[in-house]
Amino acid sequence: AGNHYGDKLSKINYGCNEVFKTLRNVGYSGDRIYYLNQPEYYPQDVDGDGFNDIDALSTSSNLHWAINTWALSRVSPVEPLFLYLFDHGGVDAFCIDSPDTVSSTQLGSWLNTLEEATGAAIHVIYAACHSGSFIEELSSTGRVIATSCRGTESSQVSPDGKWEAFSQPF
């Protein structure tokens, strides 16, 4: 869950929580999900079981650690990495918490390192304005990249106003 100091933080939290609950509902256990969120939402019991579901605060160093350390022992050629990113957006910038950002080049490098070490398939869903600006750097043979808009466009809030329009039906 990213940020960009604005009125979208509650929508980002809501959307990331919906993704978390969806993953749990389709059978992913809590130890198979590494959830980073903002300080405003830490700790948080997302699934209502009485326990905190947020693993760490959203920072670029925690995202790097999650991809290249935590995921390293959990993915394989038959167990892909699914990475869901949601923030307010910026051209070539995943805005974690201003001024902390991750560029498409950084994220692509981290994913390449994981892929080379494990042979795991990688699937990235990025919901944010200008998220399409990440496609070129993240693209690799066999990798699935889905963004909510082109690099020159803004994504939209869902009709119910709760979160991002692309992610809700996706």
C-alpha positions as semicolon CSV with decimal commas, in nm:
position;residue;x (nm);y (nm);z (nm)
1;A;0,000;0,000;0,000
2;G;0,154;0,324;-0,115
3;N;0,069;0,684;-0,046
4;H;0,127;1,026;-0,192
5;Y;-0,007;1,256;0,076
6;G;-0,355;1,327;-0,038
7;D;-0,712;1,227;0,001
8;K;-0,656;0,882;-0,150
9;L;-0,494;0,707;0,147
10;S;-0,821;0,566;0,283
11;K;-0,907;0,436;-0,066
12;I;-0,563;0,275;-0,096
13;N;-0,605;0,107;0,244
14;Y;-0,956;-0,010;0,159
15;G;-0,846;-0,152;-0,177
16;C;-0,541;-0,330;-0,039
17;N;-0,757;-0,478;0,235
18;E;-1,003;-0,604;-0,026
19;V;-0,718;-0,772;-0,215
20;F;-0,591;-0,927;0,110
21;K;-0,938;-1,063;0,194
22;T;-0,980;-1,196;-0,161
23;L;-0,650;-1,382;-0,140
24;R;-0,748;-1,529;0,197
25;N;-1,090;-1,628;0,059
26;V;-0,935;-1,821;-0,232
27;G;-0,710;-2,018;0,000
28;Y;-0,389;-1,824;0,061
29;S;-0,290;-1,851;0,426
30;G;-0,160;-1,548;0,611
31;D;0,198;-1,679;0,597
32;R;0,180;-1,679;0,214
33;I;0,093;-1,306;0,203
34;Y;0,335;-1,030;0,300
35;Y;0,132;-0,712;0,352
36;L;0,295;-0,369;0,373
37;N;0,078;-0,073;0,473
38;Q;0,105;0,284;0,592
39;P;0,163;0,387;0,958
40;E;-0,194;0,519;0,976
41;Y;-0,317;0,162;0,926
42;Y;-0,066;-0,033;1,132
43;P;-0,152;-0,255;1,309
44;Q;-0,479;-0,366;1,150
45;D;-0,698;-0,676;1,173
46;V;-0,813;-0,698;0,811
47;D;-0,981;-1,040;0,816
48;G;-1,150;-1,002;1,156
49;D;-0,974;-1,291;1,329
50;G;-0,843;-1,075;1,614
51;F;-0,482;-1,063;1,489
52;N;-0,280;-0,797;1,308
53;D;-0,252;-0,877;0,935
54;I;-0,003;-0,605;0,839
55;D;0,349;-0,750;0,833
56;A;0,547;-0,426;0,811
57;L;0,528;-0,060;0,721
58;S;0,537;0,043;0,358
59;T;0,890;0,158;0,281
60;S;1,113;0,098;-0,018
61;S;1,353;-0,103;0,196
62;N;1,068;-0,324;0,327
63;L;0,939;-0,378;-0,027
64;H;1,289;-0,474;-0,142
65;W;1,322;-0,714;0,153
66;A;0,980;-0,868;0,084
67;I;1,072;-0,939;-0,279
68;N;1,433;-1,048;-0,243
69;T;1,434;-1,214;0,102
70;W;1,084;-1,309;0,219
71;A;0,963;-1,430;-0,123
72;L;1,289;-1,609;-0,201
73;S;1,191;-1,917;0,002
74;R;0,824;-1,907;-0,096
75;V;0,829;-1,895;-0,477
76;S;0,952;-2,147;-0,732
77;P;0,897;-2,248;-1,095
78;V;0,557;-2,386;-0,985
79;E;0,477;-2,122;-0,720
80;P;0,464;-1,773;-0,876
81;L;0,502;-1,436;-0,709
82;F;0,192;-1,219;-0,720
83;L;0,271;-0,854;-0,645
84;Y;-0,013;-0,606;-0,598
85;L;0,085;-0,239;-0,580
86;F;-0,161;0,044;-0,516
87;D;-0,077;0,409;-0,465
88;H;-0,174;0,756;-0,583
89;G;0,076;0,723;-0,868
90;G;0,346;0,909;-1,049
91;V;0,533;0,874;-1,375
92;D;0,796;0,606;-1,314
93;A;0,739;0,630;-0,939
94;F;0,561;0,395;-0,700
95;C;0,494;0,645;-0,424
96;I;0,536;0,456;-0,102
97;D;0,537;0,752;0,136
98;S;0,665;1,082;0,003
99;P;0,953;1,126;-0,057
100;D;1,012;0,746;-0,050
101;T;0,951;0,609;-0,398
102;V;1,052;0,308;-0,604
103;S;1,125;0,357;-0,973
104;S;1,034;0,108;-1,243
105;T;1,406;0,039;-1,290
106;Q;1,452;-0,046;-0,920
107;L;1,146;-0,268;-0,908
108;G;1,242;-0,437;-1,235
109;S;1,589;-0,511;-1,096
110;W;1,446;-0,660;-0,775
111;L;1,205;-0,879;-0,972
112;N;1,479;-0,990;-1,211
113;T;1,698;-1,092;-0,916
114;L;1,415;-1,298;-0,766
115;E;1,329;-1,456;-1,100
116;E;1,691;-1,550;-1,170
117;A;1,735;-1,701;-0,822
118;T;1,412;-1,903;-0,819
119;G;1,282;-1,950;-1,172
120;A;0,945;-1,832;-1,045
121;A;0,690;-1,669;-1,269
122;I;0,609;-1,313;-1,169
123;H;0,270;-1,143;-1,195
124;V;0,240;-0,772;-1,116
125;I;-0,082;-0,579;-1,078
126;Y;-0,024;-0,207;-1,039
127;A;-0,318;0,023;-0,967
128;A;-0,230;0,393;-0,979
129;C;-0,225;0,695;-1,201
130;H;0,055;0,659;-1,457
131;S;0,106;0,292;-1,361
132;G;0,159;0,208;-1,728
133;S;0,494;0,388;-1,707
134;F;0,623;0,069;-1,537
135;I;0,536;-0,173;-1,817
136;E;0,856;-0,145;-2,022
137;E;1,097;-0,184;-1,729
138;L;0,902;-0,468;-1,565
139;S;0,837;-0,666;-1,882
140;S;1,017;-0,996;-1,930
141;T;0,941;-1,319;-2,114
142;G;0,660;-1,501;-1,935
143;R;0,596;-1,218;-1,690
144;V;0,244;-1,082;-1,654
145;I;0,211;-0,707;-1,596
146;A;-0,134;-0,549;-1,555
147;T;-0,169;-0,176;-1,497
148;S;-0,478;0,033;-1,444
149;C;-0,387;0,286;-1,711
150;R;-0,123;0,402;-1,955
151;G;0,184;0,589;-1,837
152;T;0,030;0,917;-1,952
153;E;-0,312;0,862;-1,798
154;S;-0,482;0,883;-1,462
155;S;-0,664;0,586;-1,314
156;Q;-1,014;0,634;-1,182
157;V;-1,192;0,583;-0,853
158;S;-1,456;0,308;-0,862
159;P;-1,821;0,406;-0,912
160;D;-1,892;0,341;-0,543
161;G;-1,604;0,575;-0,451
162;K;-1,436;0,320;-0,223
163;W;-1,122;0,240;-0,423
164;E;-0,962;0,214;-0,765
165;A;-1,194;0,126;-1,056
166;F;-0,955;-0,116;-1,233
167;S;-0,887;-0,327;-0,925
168;Q;-1,242;-0,366;-0,801
169;P;-1,373;-0,596;-1,078
170;F;-1,026;-0,738;-1,153
